[in-house]
Amino acid sequence: MRGIRVGSVFTIPIRLNWTFLIVLPLFAAFIAWDIAQLVQLLNQVFATTITARQLTTGLMPWALGFASAIGLFAGVLLHELGHSIVAMRYGYEIESITLWLLGGVANFAEFPEDWRHELLIAVAGPIVSIGLGVGSYVLFLTTPVSLEAVRFVFGYLAVLNVVLAVFNLLPGFPMDGGRILRALLARNQPHAQATQQAAEVGKFFAFLLGIIGVFTNWFLILLAFFIYIAASGEAQQTSIKASFEGITVRDVMTPEENLKTVSADTSVAELMDRMFEDGHIGYPVVRDEELVGVITLGDAADIRAVEQDAYRVREVMSSPVETIDPSADAMEAFERIQEHDVGRLPVVDADEQLVGIISRTDLLRAFNVIQTGGRPPTIRRPDSGEEFA
């Protein structure tokens, strides 16, 4: 998830997604509009007597709204830091923590498959939130009664942090409770199978949450949608990773002998003729069997028809190119294709020689065969003429 970097804590980059800039003032406004009701709630929960009249005049509701909203997201950040610090203790890399529309996300370079590690990492966040709730409650009790605005903020954060902890412990995978469930399921079965089961529970939970949201709060519908999509995505990713265990790029790529390329010295006019004849919209560009770039229909279309004889492919191709080694894991190829949002990656050896192409189609075909008990080399096409783009 992308965002603007605003600093770092324990070497972990902290980012703000653009949606955070919307939800922070929106959340502050909701608090400001409901100050009277929230004061009544705190008086009931803590058996206290905060006076609503003093907190609902002038700009005071907005000041309290922003103070509470900032305090909430600070708590969310500390919640995610709880996960991250425990994860780093076990050697897992945390790429960043991002605050966004629905709270916070700690971005792991790789999720733990050891159930003990996942269990401890998952419970760390709710423990931090409960600690923040207890700490806020202590501050609420020790703040002088005359400082009602300050007591309101501490009391509100005490309730909200505990609610955050409890809600996160519900089995809505990939929320904390869902990850705890997966960790417990993975004690006696493969990680991929435990993920599938936890994801099914998470999707069912999302369905129930969405129904509740229809009758109560639109925010729950949005959260349900996120949980359902995230559970499905992580289950699919885990299944693919398990299927590709021990499989390399060489096992599933389209080899160079079946690959159509174009020379860097070819004219754009000749290239357009090749594209028409082959039915391709892109090619790897080579010079002396070495990959030097890629050329697509979009690159060539920028040249006017009357000038295409004068231009060479090397002048309009895209370079440098994201490549991958044939000995790399097939899962790495899948992740890099996703990360760079490309259809395929050229495969080059240690001498920078093009030896093949691995595409989304290659990976999907291999995945389907593996799922039925086969092996990737058995499904390689003898004369595929793999299209590059």
C-alpha positions as CSV (number, residue, x, y, z in Angstrom):
1,M,0.0,0.0,0.0
2,R,1.5,3.3,-1.1
3,G,1.7,6.4,1.0
4,I,3.7,9.5,1.9
5,R,6.6,8.7,4.2
6,V,6.4,10.9,7.3
7,G,9.2,9.4,9.4
8,S,10.4,6.1,10.9
9,V,10.2,4.3,14.2
10,F,12.7,1.5,15.1
11,T,13.9,1.8,11.4
12,I,10.4,1.1,10.2
13,P,9.2,3.7,7.7
14,I,5.8,5.3,8.7
15,R,3.6,6.2,5.8
16,L,0.3,8.1,5.4
17,N,-2.0,6.9,2.6
18,W,-4.0,9.6,0.9
19,T,-7.2,8.2,2.4
20,F,-5.9,8.9,5.9
21,L,-6.1,12.7,5.0
22,I,-9.8,12.2,4.4
23,V,-10.7,9.9,7.3
24,L,-8.9,11.9,10.0
25,P,-11.0,15.1,9.7
26,L,-14.1,13.0,9.0
27,F,-13.6,11.1,12.2
28,A,-12.9,14.3,14.1
29,A,-16.2,15.7,12.7
30,F,-18.2,12.6,13.8
31,I,-16.8,13.0,17.3
32,A,-17.6,16.8,17.4
33,W,-21.2,16.2,16.2
34,D,-21.8,13.5,18.9
35,I,-20.0,15.1,21.9
36,A,-23.2,15.2,24.0
37,Q,-24.0,11.5,23.4
38,L,-20.3,10.5,23.9
39,V,-20.2,12.4,27.2
40,Q,-23.3,10.6,28.3
41,L,-21.7,7.2,27.3
42,L,-18.5,8.0,29.3
43,N,-20.6,9.0,32.4
44,Q,-22.4,5.7,32.2
45,V,-19.3,3.6,31.6
46,F,-17.1,5.2,34.2
47,A,-19.8,6.4,36.7
48,T,-18.6,9.9,36.4
49,T,-20.2,13.4,35.9
50,I,-18.6,15.2,33.0
51,T,-20.7,18.2,32.1
52,A,-21.7,18.2,28.4
53,R,-22.6,22.0,28.3
54,Q,-18.9,23.1,28.7
55,L,-17.8,20.8,25.9
56,T,-20.4,21.7,23.3
57,T,-19.8,25.4,23.0
58,G,-17.8,27.3,20.4
59,L,-14.9,25.4,18.8
60,M,-14.5,23.1,21.8
61,P,-16.3,20.1,20.1
62,W,-13.9,20.4,17.1
63,A,-10.9,20.7,19.3
64,L,-12.0,17.6,21.2
65,G,-12.8,15.8,17.9
66,F,-9.3,16.4,16.4
67,A,-7.5,15.6,19.7
68,S,-9.5,12.3,20.0
69,A,-9.0,11.4,16.4
70,I,-5.2,12.0,16.5
71,G,-5.1,10.0,19.8
72,L,-7.0,7.1,18.1
73,F,-4.6,6.9,15.1
74,A,-1.6,7.2,17.4
75,G,-3.0,4.2,19.2
76,V,-3.5,2.4,15.8
77,L,0.2,3.2,15.0
78,L,1.3,1.7,18.3
79,H,-0.9,-1.3,17.8
80,E,0.9,-2.0,14.5
81,L,4.3,-1.3,16.1
82,G,3.4,-4.0,18.6
83,H,3.0,-6.5,15.7
84,S,6.1,-5.2,14.0
85,I,8.5,-5.3,17.0
86,V,7.6,-8.9,17.9
87,A,8.0,-9.8,14.2
88,M,11.4,-8.2,14.0
89,R,12.4,-10.1,17.2
90,Y,11.9,-13.3,15.2
91,G,13.8,-12.0,12.2
92,Y,10.9,-10.9,9.9
93,E,11.4,-7.8,7.8
94,I,8.8,-5.0,8.1
95,E,8.8,-2.9,5.0
96,S,6.6,-0.1,6.4
97,I,3.6,0.8,8.5
98,T,0.8,2.6,6.6
99,L,-2.1,4.5,8.2
100,W,-5.1,4.6,5.9
101,L,-8.9,4.7,5.7
102,L,-9.6,1.6,7.8
103,G,-6.8,2.1,10.3
104,G,-3.2,0.8,10.0
105,V,-1.3,-1.9,8.1
106,A,2.1,-3.4,8.9
107,N,3.6,-4.4,5.6
108,F,5.6,-7.7,6.0
109,A,8.2,-8.6,3.4
110,E,7.1,-12.2,4.1
111,F,4.4,-13.5,6.5
112,P,5.5,-16.1,9.1
113,E,4.6,-19.7,8.5
114,D,5.7,-20.9,11.9
115,W,2.5,-21.0,13.9
116,R,4.1,-20.0,17.2
117,H,5.6,-16.9,15.6
118,E,2.4,-15.9,14.0
119,L,0.4,-16.5,17.2
120,L,2.8,-14.2,19.2
121,I,2.9,-11.6,16.5
122,A,-0.9,-11.5,16.1
123,V,-1.6,-11.2,19.8
124,A,1.0,-8.4,20.3
125,G,-1.2,-5.7,18.7
126,P,-4.4,-6.3,20.8
127,I,-2.2,-6.4,23.9
128,V,-0.7,-3.0,23.1
129,S,-4.3,-1.7,22.5
130,I,-5.5,-3.0,25.9
131,G,-2.4,-1.5,27.5
132,L,-3.2,1.9,25.9
133,G,-6.8,1.6,27.1
134,V,-5.7,0.9,30.6
135,G,-3.2,3.7,30.5
136,S,-5.8,6.1,29.2
137,Y,-8.2,5.1,32.0
138,V,-5.5,5.7,34.6
139,L,-4.9,9.2,33.1
140,F,-8.7,9.8,33.1
141,L,-8.9,8.9,36.8
142,T,-5.9,11.1,37.8
143,T,-6.8,14.2,35.8
144,P,-8.4,16.9,37.9
145,V,-12.2,17.0,37.7
146,S,-12.0,20.7,36.6
147,L,-10.2,19.7,33.4
148,E,-13.3,18.1,31.8
149,A,-12.1,18.4,28.2
150,V,-8.9,16.5,29.0
151,R,-10.8,13.9,30.9
152,F,-13.2,13.5,28.0
153,V,-10.3,12.7,25.6
154,F,-8.6,10.2,28.0
155,G,-11.9,8.5,28.8
156,Y,-12.9,8.3,25.1
157,L,-9.5,6.9,24.2
158,A,-9.7,4.4,27.0
159,V,-13.0,3.0,25.6
160,L,-11.9,3.1,22.0
161,N,-8.6,1.3,22.5
162,V,-10.3,-1.5,24.3
163,V,-13.0,-1.7,21.7
164,L,-10.2,-1.8,19.0
165,A,-8.5,-4.7,20.8
166,V,-11.7,-6.7,21.2
167,F,-12.8,-6.1,17.6
168,N,-9.4,-7.1,16.2
169,L,-9.7,-10.4,18.1
170,L,-12.8,-11.4,16.2
171,P,-12.0,-14.2,13.7
172,G,-12.2,-12.0,10.6
173,F,-9.1,-13.2,8.8
174,P,-6.8,-11.4,8.0
175,M,-7.5,-9.4,11.2
176,D,-5.6,-10.3,14.3
177,G,-8.2,-12.8,15.5
178,G,-8.2,-14.5,12.1
179,R,-4.4,-14.8,12.2
180,I,-4.6,-16.3,15.7
181,L,-7.1,-18.8,14.3
182,R,-4.8,-19.7,11.5
183,A,-1.9,-20.1,13.8
184,L,-3.9,-22.5,16.0
185,L,-5.2,-24.4,13.0
186,A,-1.6,-24.7,11.6
187,R,-0.5,-26.6,14.7
188,N,-1.7,-29.9,13.3
189,Q,-1.9,-29.3,9.5
190,P,-0.1,-27.6,6.6
191,H,0.1,-23.8,6.7
192,A,-1.7,-23.5,3.3
193,Q,-4.6,-25.7,4.5
194,A,-4.9,-23.7,7.7
195,T,-4.9,-20.5,5.6
196,Q,-7.8,-21.8,3.5
197,Q,-9.9,-22.7,6.5
198,A,-9.2,-19.3,8.3
199,A,-10.0,-17.5,5.1
200,E,-13.4,-19.2,4.8
201,V,-14.2,-18.3,8.4
202,G,-13.0,-14.7,7.6
203,K,-15.3,-14.4,4.5
204,F,-18.2,-15.7,6.5
205,F,-17.5,-13.2,9.2
206,A,-17.3,-10.4,6.5
207,F,-20.7,-11.5,5.2
208,L,-22.3,-11.2,8.7
209,L,-20.5,-7.9,9.3
210,G,-21.8,-6.5,6.0
211,I,-25.4,-7.5,7.0
212,I,-25.0,-5.8,10.3
213,G,-23.7,-2.7,8.6
214,V,-26.7,-2.5,6.3
215,F,-28.9,-1.9,9.4
216,T,-26.4,0.1,11.5
217,N,-23.3,1.8,10.0
218,W,-22.1,2.1,6.5
219,F,-18.5,1.9,7.8
220,L,-19.0,-1.7,8.7
221,I,-20.0,-2.5,5.1
222,L,-16.8,-1.0,3.9
223,L,-14.8,-2.9,6.5
224,A,-16.6,-6.2,5.5
225,F,-15.7,-5.6,1.9
226,F,-12.1,-5.1,2.8
227,I,-12.0,-8.3,5.0
228,Y,-13.6,-10.4,2.3
229,I,-11.2,-9.2,-0.4
230,A,-8.1,-9.5,1.8
231,A,-9.0,-13.0,3.0
232,S,-9.6,-14.2,-0.6
233,G,-6.3,-12.6,-1.8
234,E,-4.1,-14.0,1.0
235,A,-5.7,-17.5,0.7
236,Q,-4.9,-17.5,-3.1
237,Q,-1.4,-16.2,-2.5
238,T,-0.7,-18.8,0.1
239,S,-2.1,-21.6,-2.2
240,I,0.1,-20.4,-5.1
241,K,3.2,-20.2,-2.9
242,A,2.6,-23.8,-1.6
243,S,2.1,-25.1,-5.2
244,F,5.3,-23.4,-6.4
245,E,7.5,-24.8,-3.7
246,G,10.6,-26.2,-5.3
247,I,9.6,-24.9,-8.7
248,T,12.0,-22.6,-10.6
249,V,11.5,-20.1,-13.4
250,R,13.3,-22.5,-15.7
251,D,10.7,-25.1,-15.1
252,V,7.7,-23.0,-16.3
253,M,9.2,-20.4,-18.6
254,T,8.8,-20.3,-22.4
255,P,12.3,-21.1,-23.6
256,E,14.3,-18.9,-26.0
257,E,14.0,-21.3,-28.9
258,N,10.3,-20.9,-28.9
259,L,10.4,-17.1,-28.4
260,K,10.1,-14.5,-31.1
261,T,12.5,-11.5,-30.7
262,V,13.4,-8.5,-32.8
263,S,16.8,-7.0,-33.5
264,A,17.6,-3.5,-32.1
265,D,18.5,-2.5,-35.7
266,T,15.2,-3.4,-37.2
267,S,13.2,-0.4,-38.6
268,V,9.9,0.5,-37.0
269,A,8.2,-0.1,-40.4
270,E,9.5,-3.7,-40.4
271,L,8.5,-4.1,-36.8
272,M,4.9,-3.1,-37.6
273,D,4.8,-5.6,-40.4
274,R,6.1,-8.3,-38.0
275,M,3.4,-7.4,-35.5
276,F,0.7,-7.7,-38.1
277,E,2.1,-11.1,-39.4
278,D,2.7,-12.6,-36.0
279,G,-0.3,-11.2,-34.2
280,H,1.9,-9.9,-31.4
281,I,1.9,-6.5,-29.8
282,G,5.4,-6.6,-28.3
283,Y,8.8,-8.3,-28.5
284,P,12.1,-8.6,-26.5
285,V,14.8,-6.6,-28.3
286,V,18.2,-8.3,-28.6
287,R,21.6,-7.4,-29.9
288,D,24.1,-10.2,-30.4
289,E,21.7,-12.5,-28.4
290,E,21.8,-10.1,-25.4
291,L,18.6,-8.5,-24.2
292,V,18.7,-4.7,-24.5
293,G,15.1,-3.7,-24.2
294,V,11.5,-4.3,-25.1
295,I,9.3,-2.8,-27.8
296,T,5.5,-2.7,-27.7
297,L,2.9,-1.5,-30.1
298,G,2.4,1.6,-27.9
299,D,6.1,2.5,-28.4
300,A,5.9,2.1,-32.1
301,A,2.6,3.9,-32.5
302,D,4.2,7.1,-31.3
303,I,6.1,7.3,-34.6
304,R,4.2,8.7,-37.6
305,A,3.7,6.2,-40.5
306,V,5.8,8.3,-42.9
307,E,8.8,8.3,-40.5
308,Q,8.7,4.6,-39.5
309,D,11.4,3.6,-42.1
310,A,13.8,6.2,-40.7
311,Y,13.5,5.0,-37.0
312,R,15.1,1.9,-35.5
313,V,13.7,-0.2,-32.7
314,R,16.6,0.8,-30.5
315,E,15.5,4.4,-30.7
316,V,12.0,3.9,-29.4
317,M,12.3,0.7,-27.2
318,S,11.9,0.7,-23.4
319,S,15.2,0.1,-21.5
320,P,16.3,-1.0,-19.0
321,V,14.1,-4.0,-18.5
322,E,13.0,-5.8,-15.3
323,T,14.4,-9.3,-15.7
324,I,14.7,-12.5,-13.7
325,D,17.3,-15.3,-13.4
326,P,16.2,-18.8,-14.6
327,S,17.2,-20.3,-11.3
328,A,14.9,-18.0,-9.3
329,D,11.8,-19.4,-7.6
330,A,8.7,-19.4,-9.7
331,M,7.0,-17.7,-6.7
332,E,9.5,-14.8,-7.0
333,A,8.5,-14.3,-10.6
334,F,4.8,-14.3,-9.7
335,E,5.5,-11.6,-6.9
336,R,7.6,-9.5,-9.2
337,I,5.1,-9.6,-12.0
338,Q,2.5,-8.4,-9.5
339,E,4.8,-5.8,-8.0
340,H,5.7,-4.2,-11.3
341,D,2.3,-4.7,-12.9
342,V,3.7,-6.3,-16.0
343,G,2.4,-9.3,-18.1
344,R,5.7,-11.1,-18.2
345,L,9.4,-11.0,-17.4
346,P,12.4,-11.7,-19.7
347,V,14.6,-14.5,-18.3
348,V,18.3,-13.8,-18.6
349,D,21.3,-15.9,-17.4
350,A,24.5,-14.7,-15.6
351,D,25.9,-13.6,-19.0
352,E,22.9,-11.3,-19.6
353,Q,21.8,-13.6,-22.4
354,L,18.1,-14.0,-23.0
355,V,17.1,-17.6,-22.3
356,G,13.3,-17.3,-22.2
357,I,10.2,-15.4,-21.0
358,I,8.0,-16.2,-18.0
359,S,4.5,-14.8,-18.2
360,R,1.3,-14.7,-16.1
361,T,0.0,-17.3,-18.6
362,D,3.0,-19.6,-17.9
363,L,2.5,-19.4,-14.2
364,L,-1.2,-19.9,-14.3
365,R,-0.8,-22.9,-16.5
366,A,1.8,-24.4,-14.2
367,F,-0.3,-23.7,-11.1
368,N,-3.3,-25.5,-12.7
369,V,-1.2,-28.5,-13.6
370,I,0.4,-28.7,-10.2
371,Q,-3.1,-28.5,-8.6
372,T,-4.1,-31.6,-10.5
373,G,-0.9,-33.5,-9.4
374,G,1.3,-32.9,-12.5
375,R,4.6,-31.2,-12.9
376,P,5.3,-28.0,-14.9
377,P,7.7,-29.4,-17.6
378,T,4.9,-31.7,-18.8
379,I,2.8,-28.8,-19.9
380,R,5.4,-26.7,-21.8
381,R,4.2,-26.0,-25.3
382,P,6.6,-27.2,-28.0
383,D,6.2,-24.2,-30.3
384,S,4.4,-21.5,-28.4
385,G,5.9,-18.3,-29.9
386,E,5.1,-16.6,-26.6
387,E,4.0,-13.0,-27.1
388,F,5.9,-10.5,-25.0
389,A,3.3,-7.8,-24.3
